[in-house]
């Protein structure tokens, strides 16, 4: 039976602590963090305008957190040979728990749209893994064709 590496498990726990830890922060603290990050990004020469400011930054944070979770859980799914439906169920469950925790944080509220944003990020992470795997497979196939003489340059 395949085993789950302790390193992957530790990464999942770390990501969950970040996701759920941020949801437990009171709105005032979360806003301070978002404001600081928005000011930091606005000062970088590569950024132009933050646009919608903190709101956009918070949504982007949701996407990135859940994309990281999607990547790691896809790697775990592959290692344990579990069904894809279980992977997606885990993503939805984490998003629902995330929004539920916000009900208990002063000044915060749960939003269905955030669960959809979370799932979009999660699916992005899954697609990143699948895309990298597809690219690696294509490169390996091309290399093996070159070695075996399957590639004939046109004259």
Order of alpha helices (4+ residues) and beta strands (2+ residues): alpha-alpha-alpha-alpha-alpha
